[in-house]
Amino acid sequence: MFEVVFYAVLLLFVGRAALSLWGGIKEGLRGPGPGSSVPSRGVQMVRDPVCGTFVVPDRAIALMVGRDHLYFCSTACRDTYRSRPNAGTDRVEGRTA
């Protein structure tokens, strides 16, 4: 009797795993849906002038220096940039990805 219950539970778990795997395969073949967080096209990224990390401008911390916008990955990088003696005078090269 115990073997029958054990095999029934085992069959249930294997069946659910197979259905989950098949659903993932179908979703992968279909592509991202309308509610997906994956962008449909590439996003222009900018480089943090302090640590060099590339960030998405919409999610970055921005700082206006003269006419330029600088983008930072964190408030710590922004504060480090502000604490530099020549923070507003130096040019940052290669800021876009």
Secondary structure by P-SEA (a helix, b strand, c coil): caaaaaaaaaaaaaaaaaaaaaaaaaaaaaccccccccccbbbbbbbccccccccccccccccccccbbbbbccaaaaaaaaacccccccccccccc
